[in-house]
Amino acid sequence: MRQLIALTLLACASTAAELRVSTDFEGGSAKVEAIDQTAHVIRFMPDGDPQRGWPCWWYLRVDGVAKDERVTLSLAGSDRPSRNNGQNTSKPLAPSWAMPARATFSTDGKTWLHTPPGKRDEARILYEITGTGGPLWVAWGPPFTPRDTDTLLAEAEKKLPAAKSFELARTREGRPVRGLRVSEATIPKPPGIWIHARQHAWESGSCWVARGFTEWLVSDDADAKWLRAHAEVFVVPIMDVDNAATGNGGKEAAPRDHNRDWDDNPVYPEVAAAQQRLRALVKENRLAVFLDLHNPGPGDPTFFFVLESQLLKEPMITQCHRFVDFAYGRISKIKPLIPMSNKPKTTGASYHPLWRNMSASWVCMNGNPDTVSLCLETIWNYENSTTSGYGAVGRELGRATADFVRDKSAKPRE
Ligand SMILES: [Zn+2]
């Protein structure tokens, strides 16, 4: 009997020592190069299909890490040629896009934490995580998948009867793109606010900002109550559901980048559906604010807005700058610090040849004369670029939206 117990223990110990990687879940992506079972090192790279966007997103589950045992995730950039400016290139994407200073991990698949800063080793970066005895989920940044949209919308509806989920469209691959409408306005045709995130599927941080905004919007906060009593607000947490669900990068996907699809003949049904809803608000002269949430490049040190300088005319220009000032006033006071710039960057021909087909440009061209149309970039290489930091930005973005609408409604129309 004693021998049997000893054998069983031995079997358990050897099973526990066997590191295993899986990605067969929503948003999962990793191409495993090698697993060193002795040194506990997993060598891998992102597994996205470059035809479905920049292969910089990765998200894997690791089993077999014993409690208090350290595992090293040794990440390389994808070695597949990527696309850029709407064309195939013969070169892989710069690996820095796939290599946040700190990776994100979870022991329950829900609560996401930063690893310590990764160590660069020539072309690779090494992240170390200490096991708890159970599975570990490790990702480029905090994952947010269509299932998280479902949870967010269900919780918002439970919290506030005036919050109603809707299906914006079915994607090209048949998945639902879902959003939330919130309004307790009693006046007819209140100002319309439209916020969407994740036109680029790898940019998961933008979803957490949208989530923070949504949770604030349905909360008991006095400014949230004011906004929903005086506006009609729409939030779509994930636009490119197909690539977010399949763990692909989305940006620069074929046949079109999702955020270069905003013309008269969009390829993506969710872009066409968003255009239709935005046009309806414009027709009633009430599209007040349009926000497109993204993540910027690896070296960007602050949150910042992007505005469309070449298409903007007055009174749009003044309104955009007023919104940026309100947002800066709120977001720059977040503790712990979230670096925020009060100087918007601009897009135009020098940024991308298809700049006119970006959603914020399309809204500038098709909006009301005083519509605010902006992109907000969420930094990801900073110690407070966490789910709580992003949530705080979403909340303060909400308060800034209330500040803006309240200030505007107190003044006669320009
Ligand atoms: Zn983007």
Residues whose N, C-alpha, C, O or C-beta is under 5 A from the ligand:
A	BS01	ZN	H200 E203 H294 N295
